[in-house]
């Protein structure tokens, strides 16, 4: 049995794996990858990679997909209480016809998944702010990272913002508190290769971040970070590779014993972009635990 899908301009520029996950929510990424490799999913009658960007009038063909119920990891739908909706609405920095800007709190995911239940998209889909709209996620922010986060209100704005992020026309600034005194020059760039794995396949990606050391002493460093590339966990991995893990990072950390450091000291501080001939700049105040850590470490903001 064959199913065919024609790509319209709504999805031009989207990766084929993301397109398939959007249309078939029960498809886990591993299943999509497997069927692309085997040729059971073809693009314009040819095998293709998961990272291939779709174009208008592309033809996607799905041939006899073998979907076993036991291997499908369905996303967990989160049903937020009114209290949780109100709590997150209180952190909105900007609310206009096209998007909202949020000072995201640590400990909440952007989207639901097999391992994450509480998430912003499900929360705002039940908010009165989106009663005539639908929330669209247009970029990533780790669950434990706080700070500036955008949610689009319509598909057109979502496409515009997604394109700006892909073209690196959105300029993000983070602040972090790290273990130890970073002894490289106070301002410059961190350029290295980061390794990630797709199942068993090792993938090496170049990464670049501009940085400025704001303050430091012999036991900690307060640093400003502007990622140029957008690799997964880029800032956390790069600082780990320098030997100066972000305080509170439980994944990329040489310091296994962390007394009273349950929060990740990484905050998305500022975001800038230009859309429809208008320039936007938004900043998010760091959370109280971040400010308290600066005081405890005798670092100045």
SEBA-457810 format. One record per residue (C-alpha): residue number from 1; residue in three letters; x, y, z. Coordinates in steps of 0.1 Angstrom, whole numbers. Layout:
residues N
+-----+-----+-------+-------+-------+
!   n ! res !    c1 !    c2 !    c3 !
+-----+-----+-------+-------+-------+
! NUM ! ALA !     X !     Y !     Z !
...
+-----+-----+-------+-------+-------+
end
This chain:
residues 301
+-----+-----+-------+-------+-------+
!   n ! res !    c1 !    c2 !    c3 !
+-----+-----+-------+-------+-------+
!   1 ! UNK !     0 !     0 !     0 !
!   2 ! UNK !    14 !    34 !   -10 !
!   3 ! UNK !     5 !    68 !     4 !
!   4 ! UNK !    16 !   100 !   -14 !
!   5 ! UNK !    19 !   136 !    -1 !
!   6 ! UNK !    24 !   167 !   -21 !
!   7 ! UNK !    44 !   195 !    -3 !
!   8 ! UNK !    28 !   230 !    -5 !
!   9 ! UNK !    45 !   263 !     3 !
!  10 ! UNK !    34 !   260 !    39 !
!  11 ! UNK !    62 !   234 !    45 !
!  12 ! UNK !    89 !   246 !    21 !
!  13 ! UNK !   122 !   246 !    38 !
!  14 ! UNK !   112 !   222 !    66 !
!  15 ! UNK !   133 !   190 !    71 !
!  16 ! UNK !   116 !   159 !    58 !
!  17 ! UNK !   119 !   141 !    92 !
!  18 ! UNK !   102 !   170 !   110 !
!  19 ! UNK !    75 !   171 !    84 !
!  20 ! UNK !    68 !   134 !    89 !
!  21 ! UNK !    68 !   138 !   127 !
!  22 ! UNK !    43 !   166 !   124 !
!  23 ! UNK !    20 !   147 !   102 !
!  24 ! UNK !    23 !   113 !   118 !
!  25 ! UNK !    27 !   120 !   156 !
!  26 ! UNK !    30 !    83 !   164 !
!  27 ! UNK !    62 !    80 !   142 !
!  28 ! UNK !    92 !    80 !   165 !
!  29 ! UNK !   124 !    95 !   149 !
!  30 ! UNK !   141 !    61 !   149 !
!  31 ! UNK !   113 !    47 !   127 !
!  32 ! UNK !   115 !    76 !   103 !
!  33 ! UNK !   153 !    71 !   100 !
!  34 ! UNK !   149 !    34 !    94 !
!  35 ! UNK !   123 !    38 !    67 !
!  36 ! UNK !   142 !    65 !    49 !
!  37 ! UNK !   173 !    43 !    48 !
!  38 ! UNK !   153 !    13 !    35 !
!  39 ! UNK !   136 !    33 !     8 !
!  40 ! UNK !   101 !    29 !    22 !
!  41 ! UNK !    99 !    66 !    24 !
!  42 ! UNK !   110 !    84 !    -8 !
!  43 ! UNK !   113 !   120 !   -19 !
!  44 ! UNK !   105 !   125 !   -56 !
!  45 ! UNK !   109 !    88 !   -62 !
!  46 ! UNK !   144 !    87 !   -47 !
!  47 ! UNK !   159 !    78 !   -13 !
!  48 ! UNK !   168 !   108 !     8 !
!  49 ! UNK !   183 !   117 !    41 !
!  50 ! UNK !   163 !   129 !    72 !
!  51 ! UNK !   180 !   163 !    70 !
!  52 ! UNK !   168 !   170 !    34 !
!  53 ! UNK !   149 !   203 !    32 !
!  54 ! UNK !   116 !   201 !    14 !
!  55 ! UNK !   107 !   223 !   -16 !
!  56 ! UNK !    73 !   233 !   -31 !
!  57 ! UNK !    57 !   206 !   -51 !
!  58 ! UNK !    80 !   179 !   -37 !
!  59 ! UNK !    64 !   144 !   -37 !
!  60 ! UNK !    67 !   122 !    -6 !
!  61 ! UNK !    59 !    85 !   -11 !
!  62 ! UNK !    54 !    61 !    18 !
!  63 ! UNK !    55 !    24 !     9 !
!  64 ! UNK !    40 !    -3 !    32 !
!  65 ! UNK !    54 !    11 !    64 !
!  66 ! UNK !    57 !   -16 !    91 !
!  67 ! UNK !    47 !     1 !   123 !
!  68 ! UNK !    47 !   -22 !   153 !
!  69 ! UNK !    25 !    -9 !   181 !
!  70 ! UNK !    50 !   -18 !   208 !
!  71 ! UNK !    78 !     3 !   193 !
!  72 ! UNK !    58 !    35 !   189 !
!  73 ! UNK !    65 !    60 !   217 !
!  74 ! UNK !    35 !    83 !   218 !
!  75 ! UNK !    39 !   118 !   230 !
!  76 ! UNK !    23 !   124 !   264 !
!  77 ! UNK !    -5 !   149 !   262 !
!  78 ! UNK !    -3 !   173 !   292 !
!  79 ! UNK !   -35 !   188 !   305 !
!  80 ! UNK !   -25 !   219 !   326 !
!  81 ! UNK !   -45 !   231 !   355 !
!  82 ! UNK !   -57 !   267 !   355 !
!  83 ! UNK !   -31 !   275 !   381 !
!  84 ! UNK !    -2 !   264 !   359 !
!  85 ! UNK !   -16 !   283 !   329 !
!  86 ! UNK !   -18 !   315 !   350 !
!  87 ! UNK !    17 !   310 !   364 !
!  88 ! UNK !    32 !   308 !   329 !
!  89 ! UNK !    11 !   337 !   316 !
!  90 ! UNK !    27 !   358 !   343 !
!  91 ! UNK !    61 !   353 !   327 !
!  92 ! UNK !    51 !   368 !   294 !
!  93 ! UNK !    74 !   397 !   283 !
!  94 ! UNK !    56 !   406 !   250 !
!  95 ! UNK !    22 !   396 !   236 !
!  96 ! UNK !    13 !   408 !   201 !
!  97 ! UNK !    -7 !   396 !   172 !
!  98 ! UNK !    21 !   374 !   158 !
!  99 ! UNK !    39 !   359 !   188 !
! 100 ! UNK !    45 !   360 !   225 !
! 101 ! UNK !    79 !   363 !   243 !
! 102 ! UNK !    83 !   344 !   275 !
! 103 ! UNK !   108 !   345 !   304 !
! 104 ! UNK !   108 !   307 !   304 !
! 105 ! UNK !   113 !   291 !   338 !
! 106 ! UNK !   138 !   263 !   344 !
! 107 ! UNK !   123 !   228 !   347 !
! 108 ! UNK !    97 !   230 !   320 !
! 109 ! UNK !   101 !   216 !   285 !
! 110 ! UNK !    91 !   234 !   253 !
! 111 ! UNK !    72 !   204 !   239 !
! 112 ! UNK !    59 !   172 !   252 !
! 113 ! UNK !    76 !   139 !   245 !
! 114 ! UNK !    81 !   103 !   257 !
! 115 ! UNK !   101 !   115 !   287 !
! 116 ! UNK !    86 !   149 !   293 !
! 117 ! UNK !    50 !   157 !   303 !
! 118 ! UNK !    47 !   193 !   314 !
! 119 ! UNK !    54 !   216 !   285 !
! 120 ! UNK !    48 !   251 !   272 !
! 121 ! UNK !    30 !   242 !   240 !
! 122 ! UNK !     3 !   222 !   258 !
! 123 ! UNK !     0 !   249 !   285 !
! 124 ! UNK !    -5 !   278 !   261 !
! 125 ! UNK !   -28 !   258 !   239 !
! 126 ! UNK !   -52 !   260 !   268 !
! 127 ! UNK !   -46 !   297 !   275 !
! 128 ! UNK !   -71 !   324 !   266 !
! 129 ! UNK !   -42 !   342 !   249 !
! 130 ! UNK !   -44 !   315 !   222 !
! 131 ! UNK !   -81 !   310 !   222 !
! 132 ! UNK !   -83 !   322 !   185 !
! 133 ! UNK !   -48 !   309 !   177 !
! 134 ! UNK !   -25 !   280 !   180 !
! 135 ! UNK !    10 !   280 !   197 !
! 136 ! UNK !    39 !   271 !   174 !
! 137 ! UNK !    73 !   263 !   187 !
! 138 ! UNK !   100 !   280 !   165 !
! 139 ! UNK !   132 !   273 !   184 !
! 140 ! UNK !   147 !   252 !   212 !
! 141 ! UNK !   156 !   259 !   248 !
! 142 ! UNK !   167 !   231 !   271 !
! 143 ! UNK !   143 !   221 !   299 !
! 144 ! UNK !   167 !   233 !   326 !
! 145 ! UNK !   176 !   265 !   309 !
! 146 ! UNK !   157 !   297 !   318 !
! 147 ! UNK !   151 !   329 !   298 !
! 148 ! UNK !   139 !   344 !   266 !
! 149 ! UNK !   117 !   321 !   245 !
! 150 ! UNK !    94 !   328 !   215 !
! 151 ! UNK !    61 !   311 !   206 !
! 152 ! UNK !    44 !   320 !   173 !
! 153 ! UNK !     7 !   325 !   171 !
! 154 ! UNK !     1 !   315 !   135 !
! 155 ! UNK !    17 !   293 !   109 !
! 156 ! UNK !    29 !   323 !    88 !
! 157 ! UNK !    48 !   338 !   117 !
! 158 ! UNK !    61 !   304 !   127 !
! 159 ! UNK !    75 !   300 !    92 !
! 160 ! UNK !    91 !   334 !    92 !
! 161 ! UNK !   107 !   329 !   126 !
! 162 ! UNK !   118 !   294 !   118 !
! 163 ! UNK !   135 !   307 !    86 !
! 164 ! UNK !   152 !   335 !   105 !
! 165 ! UNK !   166 !   310 !   130 !
! 166 ! UNK !   178 !   287 !   102 !
! 167 ! UNK !   195 !   316 !    84 !
! 168 ! UNK !   211 !   327 !   117 !
! 169 ! UNK !   193 !   360 !   116 !
! 170 ! UNK !   182 !   357 !   152 !
! 171 ! UNK !   209 !   368 !   176 !
! 172 ! UNK !   208 !   352 !   210 !
! 173 ! UNK !   228 !   361 !   241 !
! 174 ! UNK !   232 !   338 !   271 !
! 175 ! UNK !   248 !   342 !   305 !
! 176 ! UNK !   263 !   315 !   325 !
! 177 ! UNK !   282 !   309 !   358 !
! 178 ! UNK !   310 !   283 !   355 !
! 179 ! UNK !   332 !   264 !   378 !
! 180 ! UNK !   367 !   277 !   381 !
! 181 ! UNK !   386 !   307 !   367 !
! 182 ! UNK !   386 !   306 !   329 !
! 183 ! UNK !   421 !   318 !   319 !
! 184 ! UNK !   416 !   324 !   282 !
! 185 ! UNK !   415 !   360 !   270 !
! 186 ! UNK !   385 !   380 !   282 !
! 187 ! UNK !   368 !   383 !   248 !
! 188 ! UNK !   369 !   360 !   217 !
! 189 ! UNK !   355 !   330 !   200 !
! 190 ! UNK !   353 !   293 !   210 !
! 191 ! UNK !   355 !   271 !   179 !
! 192 ! UNK !   356 !   233 !   181 !
! 193 ! UNK !   340 !   201 !   168 !
! 194 ! UNK !   312 !   186 !   188 !
! 195 ! UNK !   303 !   149 !   187 !
! 196 ! UNK !   267 !   135 !   188 !
! 197 ! UNK !   253 !   101 !   180 !
! 198 ! UNK !   224 !    91 !   158 !
! 199 ! UNK !   217 !    57 !   171 !
! 200 ! UNK !   252 !    41 !   167 !
! 201 ! UNK !   264 !    66 !   141 !
! 202 ! UNK !   289 !    92 !   153 !
! 203 ! UNK !   283 !   127 !   139 !
! 204 ! UNK !   309 !   155 !   141 !
! 205 ! UNK !   296 !   191 !   139 !
! 206 ! UNK !   316 !   223 !   139 !
! 207 ! UNK !   305 !   248 !   166 !
! 208 ! UNK !   312 !   285 !   171 !
! 209 ! UNK !   304 !   308 !   200 !
! 210 ! UNK !   314 !   343 !   207 !
! 211 ! UNK !   321 !   350 !   244 !
! 212 ! UNK !   329 !   377 !   269 !
! 213 ! UNK !   340 !   371 !   304 !
! 214 ! UNK !   320 !   395 !   326 !
! 215 ! UNK !   337 !   388 !   359 !
! 216 ! UNK !   358 !   360 !   375 !
! 217 ! UNK !   378 !   349 !   405 !
! 218 ! UNK !   398 !   319 !   414 !
! 219 ! UNK !   368 !   296 !   419 !
! 220 ! UNK !   342 !   307 !   393 !
! 221 ! UNK !   335 !   327 !   361 !
! 222 ! UNK !   306 !   347 !   349 !
! 223 ! UNK !   305 !   346 !   311 !
! 224 ! UNK !   283 !   360 !   283 !
! 225 ! UNK !   278 !   337 !   253 !
! 226 ! UNK !   266 !   344 !   218 !
! 227 ! UNK !   262 !   312 !   198 !
! 228 ! UNK !   268 !   315 !   161 !
! 229 ! UNK !   259 !   279 !   152 !
! 230 ! UNK !   230 !   261 !   168 !
! 231 ! UNK !   242 !   227 !   179 !
! 232 ! UNK !   224 !   207 !   205 !
! 233 ! UNK !   237 !   215 !   240 !
! 234 ! UNK !   264 !   236 !   223 !
! 235 ! UNK !   272 !   260 !   251 !
! 236 ! UNK !   272 !   233 !   278 !
! 237 ! UNK !   294 !   211 !   257 !
! 238 ! UNK !   319 !   238 !   248 !
! 239 ! UNK !   323 !   250 !   284 !
! 240 ! UNK !   327 !   214 !   295 !
! 241 ! UNK !   354 !   209 !   268 !
! 242 ! UNK !   372 !   239 !   282 !
! 243 ! UNK !   372 !   223 !   316 !
! 244 ! UNK !   348 !   248 !   331 !
! 245 ! UNK !   314 !   232 !   333 !
! 246 ! UNK !   283 !   253 !   340 !
! 247 ! UNK !   274 !   251 !   376 !
! 248 ! UNK !   244 !   228 !   380 !
! 249 ! UNK !   249 !   209 !   348 !
! 250 ! UNK !   243 !   173 !   356 !
! 251 ! UNK !   252 !   159 !   322 !
! 252 ! UNK !   284 !   178 !   311 !
! 253 ! UNK !   302 !   181 !   343 !
! 254 ! UNK !   336 !   170 !   357 !
! 255 ! UNK !   324 !   179 !   392 !
! 256 ! UNK !   303 !   149 !   402 !
! 257 ! UNK !   295 !   162 !   437 !
! 258 ! UNK !   274 !   194 !   436 !
! 259 ! UNK !   263 !   207 !   469 !
! 260 ! UNK !   231 !   228 !   467 !
! 261 ! UNK !   235 !   233 !   429 !
! 262 ! UNK !   202 !   218 !   417 !
! 263 ! UNK !   196 !   246 !   391 !
! 264 ! UNK !   215 !   250 !   359 !
! 265 ! UNK !   232 !   284 !   359 !
! 266 ! UNK !   225 !   290 !   322 !
! 267 ! UNK !   201 !   318 !   312 !
! 268 ! UNK !   189 !   330 !   278 !
! 269 ! UNK !   193 !   367 !   285 !
! 270 ! UNK !   186 !   385 !   252 !
! 271 ! UNK !   172 !   378 !   217 !
! 272 ! UNK !   173 !   402 !   187 !
! 273 ! UNK !   158 !   399 !   152 !
! 274 ! UNK !   142 !   418 !   124 !
! 275 ! UNK !   109 !   407 !   109 !
! 276 ! UNK !    86 !   426 !    85 !
! 277 ! UNK !   110 !   456 !    85 !
! 278 ! UNK !   107 !   459 !   123 !
! 279 ! UNK !   135 !   454 !   147 !
! 280 ! UNK !   129 !   435 !   180 !
! 281 ! UNK !   150 !   432 !   211 !
! 282 ! UNK !   138 !   413 !   242 !
! 283 ! UNK !   156 !   407 !   275 !
! 284 ! UNK !   147 !   384 !   304 !
! 285 ! UNK !   156 !   390 !   340 !
! 286 ! UNK !   177 !   361 !   354 !
! 287 ! UNK !   158 !   341 !   380 !
! 288 ! UNK !   164 !   346 !   417 !
! 289 ! UNK !   185 !   315 !   422 !
! 290 ! UNK !   209 !   328 !   394 !
! 291 ! UNK !   212 !   362 !   410 !
! 292 ! UNK !   218 !   345 !   444 !
! 293 ! UNK !   246 !   324 !   429 !
! 294 ! UNK !   263 !   355 !   415 !
! 295 ! UNK !   263 !   369 !   451 !
! 296 ! UNK !   275 !   337 !   466 !
! 297 ! UNK !   304 !   335 !   441 !
! 298 ! UNK !   311 !   372 !   446 !
! 299 ! UNK !   306 !   379 !   409 !
! 300 ! UNK !   293 !   412 !   395 !
! 301 ! UNK !   266 !   416 !   368 !
+-----+-----+-------+-------+-------+
end
